[in-house]
């Protein structure tokens, strides 16, 4: 479960994460272009293409995050948070496209293997890439833990795949020189498989958010515990949750004694709402008050709603 963060803190972290991603990817492109021109390695070309798409994906994220952070307006009453999920879906498309290009290049080099040149330059650049990517992933992990951002999570997943790719490129360069030149395109094909797996994971999570998937089980259990912790609450049912961008939406029905006045029931609901907002800052909470004697069995959508 992510650490609670205020909307202002969330916005600042998201912007910093995007700028860090664009800056890192741009530096890696320059370094990998030089290394590829010296080595003519197809696996290094695969890494270069991937870094180029990283910049494109990060720029998409930048626009999406800026749009997602805009407050709700008359035409978008629930805000603009789903722009992040659309960006994640766009990233998955970019990543899958890069995999197809790399696969075609690898096939050509497999039938006509060539020994890469100047492997010391290639290995040096890849070591630099590993250190820069690792620093970025650590920072992105912090941002995701604080904000739960779909776009940053997709970006971070891609860079984690890049780490493995960078190690694979080093292995390809060494094996091609001291073993068989065909290792270079074969490892490039392995990189393609990891890229496609990454694209599938990103697309799957983005689609879940676009389809208004429920919040994780542990968060729903936490909501129920908080709602039922008030001494005047007899029970809770019909919990509905979803996430849009960095905003959680929580709807539920509170069961209370029949003899409570409307104003007293409203005061209790306000206190429950305050507890939920403390646990989920920036959330949109809607609570309906029900007299306990009129509650009928609810559809069994989730065990924790019983």
C-alpha positions as CSV (number, residue, x, y, z in Angstrom):
1,X,0.0,0.0,0.0
2,X,1.4,3.4,-1.1
3,X,2.4,6.1,1.4
4,X,-0.2,8.9,1.6
5,X,0.8,12.1,-0.2
6,X,-0.8,15.5,-0.5
7,X,-2.0,16.6,-4.1
8,X,0.7,19.3,-4.1
9,X,3.5,16.9,-3.1
10,X,2.2,14.4,-5.7
11,X,2.2,17.0,-8.5
12,X,5.8,18.0,-7.7
13,X,7.0,14.4,-7.6
14,X,5.3,13.6,-10.9
15,X,6.9,16.5,-12.7
16,X,10.4,15.7,-11.3
17,X,10.0,12.1,-12.3
18,X,9.1,13.0,-15.9
19,X,12.0,15.5,-16.2
20,X,14.4,12.9,-14.8
21,X,13.2,10.3,-17.3
22,X,13.5,12.6,-20.3
23,X,17.0,13.9,-19.2
24,X,18.3,10.4,-18.6
25,X,17.0,8.9,-21.8
26,X,18.4,11.8,-23.9
27,X,21.9,11.4,-22.4
28,X,21.7,7.6,-23.1
29,X,20.7,8.2,-26.7
30,X,23.8,10.3,-27.4
31,X,26.1,7.8,-25.7
32,X,24.6,4.8,-27.5
33,X,24.6,6.5,-30.9
34,X,28.4,6.9,-30.6
35,X,28.8,3.3,-29.3
36,X,26.7,1.8,-32.1
37,X,28.6,3.7,-34.8
38,X,31.8,2.3,-33.5
39,X,30.7,-1.3,-32.8
40,X,27.9,-2.0,-35.4
41,X,26.3,-4.3,-32.9
42,X,22.7,-5.1,-33.5
43,X,22.0,-5.7,-29.8
44,X,23.4,-2.3,-29.1
45,X,21.2,-0.9,-31.9
46,X,18.3,-2.5,-30.1
47,X,19.2,-0.7,-26.9
48,X,19.6,2.6,-28.8
49,X,16.1,2.2,-30.4
50,X,14.6,1.5,-27.1
51,X,16.2,4.6,-25.5
52,X,14.9,6.7,-28.4
53,X,11.4,5.4,-27.7
54,X,12.0,6.1,-24.0
55,X,12.2,9.8,-24.8
56,X,9.1,9.7,-27.0
57,X,7.2,7.8,-24.2
58,X,8.5,10.2,-21.5
59,X,7.3,13.2,-23.6
60,X,3.9,11.6,-23.9
61,X,3.9,11.1,-20.1
62,X,4.8,14.7,-19.6
63,X,1.8,15.9,-21.6
64,X,-0.4,13.3,-20.0
65,X,0.6,14.1,-16.4
66,X,0.2,17.8,-17.0
67,X,-3.3,17.1,-18.3
68,X,-4.1,14.6,-15.5
69,X,-3.2,17.1,-12.8
70,X,-5.7,19.7,-14.0
71,X,-8.6,20.1,-11.6
72,X,-12.1,18.9,-12.5
73,X,-14.2,21.2,-14.7
74,X,-17.7,21.5,-16.1
75,X,-17.0,19.0,-18.8
76,X,-14.9,16.6,-16.7
77,X,-16.6,16.3,-13.3
78,X,-14.3,13.4,-12.3
79,X,-11.1,15.2,-13.3
80,X,-8.6,14.3,-16.0
81,X,-6.7,11.4,-14.3
82,X,-7.4,8.8,-17.0
83,X,-5.0,10.7,-19.3
84,X,-2.3,8.8,-17.4
85,X,-3.7,5.5,-18.3
86,X,-4.0,6.5,-21.9
87,X,-0.3,7.5,-21.8
88,X,0.5,4.1,-20.4
89,X,-1.4,2.5,-23.3
90,X,0.5,4.7,-25.7
91,X,3.8,3.6,-24.1
92,X,2.9,-0.1,-24.6
93,X,2.3,0.6,-28.3
94,X,5.6,2.4,-28.7
95,X,7.4,-0.5,-26.9
96,X,5.8,-3.2,-29.1
97,X,6.7,-1.2,-32.2
98,X,10.3,-1.0,-31.2
99,X,10.4,-4.7,-30.6
100,X,9.2,-5.4,-34.2
101,X,12.0,-3.2,-35.6
102,X,14.7,-4.8,-33.5
103,X,13.5,-8.3,-34.5
104,X,13.8,-7.5,-38.2
105,X,17.4,-6.2,-37.7
106,X,18.3,-9.3,-35.6
107,X,17.0,-11.7,-38.3
108,X,19.3,-10.0,-40.9
109,X,22.4,-10.2,-38.7
110,X,21.6,-13.8,-37.7
111,X,21.9,-15.0,-41.4
112,X,24.9,-12.7,-42.0
113,X,26.7,-12.5,-38.6
114,X,29.3,-9.9,-38.1
115,X,31.8,-9.5,-35.3
116,X,31.2,-6.2,-33.5
117,X,34.1,-3.7,-33.4
118,X,35.5,-1.5,-30.6
119,X,33.8,-3.5,-27.9
120,X,35.6,-1.6,-25.2
121,X,33.7,1.5,-26.2
122,X,30.4,-0.4,-26.4
123,X,30.9,-2.0,-22.9
124,X,31.9,1.3,-21.4
125,X,28.8,3.0,-22.7
126,X,26.6,0.2,-21.5
127,X,28.1,0.4,-18.0
128,X,27.3,4.1,-18.0
129,X,23.8,3.2,-19.1
130,X,23.4,0.7,-16.2
131,X,24.4,3.3,-13.6
132,X,22.2,6.1,-15.0
133,X,19.2,3.8,-15.4
134,X,19.6,2.3,-12.0
135,X,19.6,5.8,-10.4
136,X,16.5,6.7,-12.4
137,X,14.6,3.5,-11.4
138,X,15.4,4.1,-7.7
139,X,13.9,7.6,-7.9
140,X,10.9,6.4,-9.9
141,X,10.3,3.7,-7.3
142,X,10.1,6.4,-4.7
143,X,7.7,8.4,-6.8
144,X,5.4,5.5,-7.4
145,X,5.4,4.6,-3.7
146,X,4.4,8.1,-2.9
147,X,1.9,8.8,-5.7
148,X,0.8,5.5,-7.2
149,X,1.0,7.1,-10.6
150,X,0.2,4.7,-13.5
151,X,2.3,6.6,-16.0
152,X,5.4,6.7,-13.8
153,X,4.9,3.0,-13.0
154,X,4.7,2.2,-16.7
155,X,7.9,4.2,-17.3
156,X,9.7,2.6,-14.4
157,X,8.7,-0.9,-15.6
158,X,10.2,-0.1,-19.0
159,X,13.5,1.2,-17.4
160,X,13.7,-2.0,-15.3
161,X,13.6,-4.0,-18.5
162,X,16.3,-1.7,-19.9
163,X,18.6,-2.7,-17.0
164,X,18.4,-6.3,-18.1
165,X,18.8,-5.3,-21.7
166,X,22.0,-3.4,-20.9
167,X,23.6,-6.4,-19.2
168,X,22.5,-8.5,-22.2
169,X,24.2,-6.1,-24.6
170,X,27.5,-6.5,-22.7
171,X,27.1,-10.3,-22.8
172,X,26.4,-10.1,-26.6
173,X,29.5,-8.0,-27.3
174,X,31.8,-10.3,-25.3
175,X,30.3,-13.6,-26.7
176,X,30.4,-12.3,-30.3
177,X,34.1,-11.5,-30.0
178,X,35.3,-14.5,-28.0
179,X,32.7,-17.0,-29.3
180,X,30.3,-17.0,-32.2
181,X,29.2,-13.7,-33.9
182,X,25.6,-15.0,-34.1
183,X,25.3,-14.5,-30.3
184,X,24.8,-10.8,-31.0
185,X,21.5,-11.2,-33.0
186,X,20.3,-14.1,-30.8
187,X,20.6,-12.0,-27.6
188,X,18.9,-9.1,-29.5
189,X,15.9,-11.5,-30.1
190,X,15.9,-12.3,-26.4
191,X,15.7,-8.6,-25.7
192,X,12.7,-8.4,-28.0
193,X,10.9,-11.0,-25.9
194,X,11.5,-9.0,-22.7
195,X,10.3,-5.8,-24.5
196,X,7.1,-7.4,-25.6
197,X,6.5,-8.8,-22.1
198,X,7.0,-5.3,-20.7
199,X,4.6,-3.8,-23.2
200,X,2.0,-6.4,-22.2
201,X,2.3,-5.6,-18.5
202,X,2.0,-1.9,-19.1
203,X,-1.0,-2.3,-21.4
204,X,-2.7,-4.6,-19.0
205,X,-2.5,-2.2,-16.1
206,X,-3.6,0.8,-18.2
207,X,-6.6,-1.1,-19.4
208,X,-7.5,-2.0,-15.8
209,X,-7.6,1.6,-14.8
210,X,-9.5,2.7,-17.9
211,X,-12.1,0.0,-17.1
212,X,-12.5,1.3,-13.5
213,X,-11.0,-1.7,-11.8
214,X,-11.5,-1.8,-8.0
215,X,-8.7,-0.7,-5.7
216,X,-6.3,-3.4,-4.4
217,X,-7.9,-5.8,-1.8
218,X,-5.8,-4.5,1.1
219,X,-7.0,-1.0,0.4
220,X,-10.6,-2.0,0.3
221,X,-10.2,-3.9,3.6
222,X,-8.6,-0.7,5.1
223,X,-11.6,1.4,3.9
224,X,-14.0,-1.1,5.6
225,X,-12.0,-1.1,8.8
226,X,-12.0,2.7,9.0
227,X,-15.7,3.1,8.2
228,X,-16.8,0.5,10.8
229,X,-14.4,1.9,13.5
230,X,-16.9,4.7,14.4
231,X,-18.9,3.5,17.4
232,X,-22.2,4.7,15.9
233,X,-21.7,2.8,12.7
234,X,-23.5,-0.6,12.7
235,X,-22.1,-1.8,9.4
236,X,-21.1,-0.9,5.8
237,X,-22.1,-2.2,2.4
238,X,-22.0,-1.5,-1.3
239,X,-18.4,-0.4,-1.3
240,X,-17.3,0.8,-4.8
241,X,-13.8,2.1,-5.6
242,X,-11.7,3.0,-8.6
243,X,-8.7,5.0,-9.4
244,X,-8.2,7.7,-12.0
245,X,-4.6,9.1,-12.3
246,X,-3.5,9.8,-8.8
247,X,-7.1,10.2,-7.4
248,X,-9.0,7.4,-5.6
249,X,-12.8,7.4,-5.8
250,X,-14.6,5.8,-2.8
251,X,-18.3,5.2,-2.5
252,X,-20.0,3.3,0.3
253,X,-23.2,3.0,2.4
254,X,-23.1,3.3,6.2
255,X,-25.6,1.5,8.3
256,X,-26.8,3.4,11.4
257,X,-29.4,3.2,14.1
258,X,-33.0,4.0,12.9
259,X,-33.6,6.6,15.6
260,X,-30.7,8.9,14.7
261,X,-31.7,12.3,13.3
262,X,-30.7,13.2,9.8
263,X,-28.2,15.9,11.1
264,X,-26.6,13.4,13.5
265,X,-26.3,10.8,10.8
266,X,-24.7,13.4,8.6
267,X,-22.2,14.3,11.4
268,X,-21.2,10.7,11.7
269,X,-20.7,10.3,7.9
270,X,-18.5,13.5,8.0
271,X,-16.3,11.9,10.6
272,X,-16.0,8.7,8.7
273,X,-15.2,10.7,5.6
274,X,-12.5,12.6,7.5
275,X,-10.8,9.3,8.5
276,X,-10.9,8.1,5.0
277,X,-9.3,11.3,3.6
278,X,-6.6,11.1,6.2
279,X,-5.7,7.6,5.0
280,X,-6.3,8.5,1.3
281,X,-5.4,12.2,0.8
282,X,-7.0,13.8,-2.2
283,X,-9.6,11.0,-2.6
284,X,-13.2,11.7,-3.7
285,X,-15.5,10.2,-1.0
286,X,-19.2,9.7,-1.3
287,X,-21.1,8.3,1.7
288,X,-24.8,7.3,1.8
289,X,-26.5,6.9,5.2
290,X,-28.9,3.9,5.6
291,X,-31.1,3.0,8.6
292,X,-29.9,-0.5,9.7
293,X,-33.4,-2.1,9.9
294,X,-34.0,-1.5,6.2
295,X,-30.8,-3.0,4.9
296,X,-31.4,-6.0,2.5
297,X,-28.7,-8.5,1.4
298,X,-26.4,-7.0,-1.1
299,X,-24.8,-8.6,-4.2
300,X,-21.7,-10.6,-3.2
301,X,-19.2,-8.7,-5.4
302,X,-16.4,-9.1,-2.8
303,X,-15.9,-10.9,0.5
304,X,-14.8,-7.8,2.4
305,X,-18.2,-6.1,1.6
306,X,-20.1,-8.6,3.7
